């Protein structure tokens, strides 16, 4: 497996050496100007990181926004595969991430060598791969999809060709039900969305009978069966902002609620519970690796930096471009909360 992350230099400033009296937000703003940098934050980041970012959104939307700017540096506060997508789309820009260890359980479940063997066993299938994967797996795929455009793209694929869907089996099963397409599913799952408890969700709905449930399609089917809306992070945000309801149960990583509370302070948002009745299980441990200190250091040290061999980048770009060709035009959101 190719390592796409370049570590900081041996003499780079470390987290332990940061002056405790340093005004981190002021220093990040200074480096933003000096480095001509754009800071991107995924919806699953801590609120303090979201609040200082230039753009907040989902991974693909953020990469496209960054590519459209004249920034020299992209600082991606998310996880590793997101930084890779930014580099694939913006090869001439410097791309850094706050923590090199910020991975993704879906990416980790789908190693390139194993996926290559999986494809070889199904030569007549179209490989439709969720964007939550490594650059190497993207390069082995026919088309990349996101949770927001997957259904529309799958409906455009030749009906006589079966589909391989990786790496999220819950999203794949949801799409198979929606489209009626035959799919062979990779057995990966998101460790966060798997933690929600149907039993505890029903109990929470009983306590809040007027609440609507909005769920990400990475959730298991029993959770989706109780949802009033199923969609991507952006779609969930648009749903709750556009709805006349006042209370919502959110079945995805709970830091998305930060944007909801900012945009609709008069509404109530409840995080969907885990098996113990709390929402703690839904906090992504990979996203949590990013901190203001690490964000500052990544800009100062210009690392951890994403570097992708050009041949691999071109191979991974092809299925991303195919996705963009097949994607429906973006819907106009009820309100831009980012």
ChimeraX attribute file (.defattr): number of C-alpha atoms within 10 A of each C-alpha:
attribute: neighborCount
match mode: 1-to-1
recipient: residues
	/A:1	9
	/A:2	11
	/A:3	9
	/A:4	20
	/A:5	21
	/A:6	15
	/A:7	16
	/A:8	18
	/A:9	11
	/A:10	7
	/A:11	7
	/A:12	15
	/A:13	14
	/A:14	14
	/A:15	11
	/A:16	8
	/A:17	8
	/A:18	13
	/A:19	9
	/A:20	8
	/A:21	6
	/A:22	9
	/A:23	9
	/A:24	17
	/A:25	16
	/A:26	11
	/A:27	14
	/A:28	22
	/A:29	16
	/A:30	12
	/A:31	15
	/A:32	21
	/A:33	12
	/A:34	10
	/A:35	17
	/A:36	13
	/A:37	24
	/A:38	22
	/A:39	26
	/A:40	27
	/A:41	25
	/A:42	26
	/A:43	28
	/A:44	28
	/A:45	27
	/A:46	22
	/A:47	15
	/A:48	12
	/A:49	21
	/A:50	24
	/A:51	15
	/A:52	16
	/A:53	18
	/A:54	17
	/A:55	21
	/A:56	23
	/A:57	21
	/A:58	20
	/A:59	24
	/A:60	18
	/A:61	15
	/A:62	22
	/A:63	24
	/A:64	14
	/A:65	15
	/A:66	26
	/A:67	21
	/A:68	11
	/A:69	11
	/A:70	11
	/A:71	17
	/A:72	16
	/A:73	21
	/A:74	28
	/A:75	28
	/A:76	30
	/A:77	33
	/A:78	27
	/A:79	26
	/A:80	28
	/A:81	21
	/A:82	26
	/A:83	25
	/A:84	28
	/A:85	28
	/A:86	27
	/A:87	25
	/A:88	27
	/A:89	21
	/A:90	19
	/A:91	18
	/A:92	11
	/A:93	18
	/A:94	20
	/A:95	29
	/A:96	30
	/A:97	31
	/A:98	27
	/A:99	27
	/A:100	21
	/A:101	15
	/A:102	19
	/A:103	21
	/A:104	22
	/A:105	18
	/A:106	22
	/A:107	24
	/A:108	15
	/A:109	19
	/A:110	21
	/A:111	16
	/A:112	21
	/A:113	12
	/A:114	12
	/A:115	19
	/A:116	15
	/A:117	10
	/A:118	14
	/A:119	16
	/A:120	11
	/A:121	10
	/A:122	14
	/A:123	10
	/A:124	12
	/A:125	18
	/A:126	19
	/A:127	24
	/A:128	25
	/A:129	27
	/A:130	23
	/A:131	24
	/A:132	29
	/A:133	28
	/A:134	25
	/A:135	27
	/A:136	21
	/A:137	26
	/A:138	27
	/A:139	21
	/A:140	20
	/A:141	25
	/A:142	18
	/A:143	27
	/A:144	29
	/A:145	25
	/A:146	19
	/A:147	21
	/A:148	20
	/A:149	19
	/A:150	21
	/A:151	18
	/A:152	15
	/A:153	21
	/A:154	19
	/A:155	15
	/A:156	10
	/A:157	16
	/A:158	10
	/A:159	11
	/A:160	9
	/A:161	13
	/A:162	17
	/A:163	24
	/A:164	24
	/A:165	27
	/A:166	31
	/A:167	29
	/A:168	26
	/A:169	21
	/A:170	24
	/A:171	26
	/A:172	28
	/A:173	21
	/A:174	19
	/A:175	22
	/A:176	19
	/A:177	12
	/A:178	11
	/A:179	13
	/A:180	10
	/A:181	18
	/A:182	17
	/A:183	21
	/A:184	18
	/A:185	18
	/A:186	19
	/A:187	15
	/A:188	18
	/A:189	22
	/A:190	22
	/A:191	18
	/A:192	20
	/A:193	25
	/A:194	17
	/A:195	21
	/A:196	27
	/A:197	21
	/A:198	20
	/A:199	14
	/A:200	17
	/A:201	22
	/A:202	16
	/A:203	14
	/A:204	18
	/A:205	17
	/A:206	11
	/A:207	10
	/A:208	14
	/A:209	11
	/A:210	12
	/A:211	20
	/A:212	21
	/A:213	26
	/A:214	27
	/A:215	28
	/A:216	24
	/A:217	26
	/A:218	27
	/A:219	25
	/A:220	23
	/A:221	15
	/A:222	12
	/A:223	25
	/A:224	22
	/A:225	13
	/A:226	17
	/A:227	18
	/A:228	14
	/A:229	19
	/A:230	24
	/A:231	20
	/A:232	20
	/A:233	23
	/A:234	19
	/A:235	19
	/A:236	22
	/A:237	25
	/A:238	19
	/A:239	18
	/A:240	25
	/A:241	21
	/A:242	13
	/A:243	12
	/A:244	9
	/A:245	13
	/A:246	15
	/A:247	19
	/A:248	22
	/A:249	23
	/A:250	25
	/A:251	30
	/A:252	29
	/A:253	24
	/A:254	22
	/A:255	20
	/A:256	23
	/A:257	20
	/A:258	18
	/A:259	20
	/A:260	21
	/A:261	15
	/A:262	11
	/A:263	17
	/A:264	15
	/A:265	10
	/A:266	11
	/A:267	15
	/A:268	15
	/A:269	22
	/A:270	17
	/A:271	23
	/A:272	32
	/A:273	25
	/A:274	22
	/A:275	14
	/A:276	12
	/A:277	16
	/A:278	14
	/A:279	20
	/A:280	16
	/A:281	21
	/A:282	22
	/A:283	19
	/A:284	22
	/A:285	14
	/A:286	18
	/A:287	24
	/A:288	15
	/A:289	19
	/A:290	23
	/A:291	17
	/A:292	17
	/A:293	16
	/A:294	19
	/A:295	23
	/A:296	23
	/A:297	24
	/A:298	27
	/A:299	26
	/A:300	17
	/A:301	17
	/A:302	23
	/A:303	25
	/A:304	23
	/A:305	26
	/A:306	25
	/A:307	19
	/A:308	21
	/A:309	11
	/A:310	11
	/A:311	10
	/A:312	16
	/A:313	21
	/A:314	15
	/A:315	18
	/A:316	27
	/A:317	21
	/A:318	18
	/A:319	22
	/A:320	23
	/A:321	14
	/A:322	15
	/A:323	20
	/A:324	16
	/A:325	11
	/A:326	18
	/A:327	18
	/A:328	12
	/A:329	9
	/A:330	8
	/A:331	7
	/A:332	8
	/A:333	14
	/A:334	13
	/A:335	11
	/A:336	11
	/A:337	17
	/A:338	18
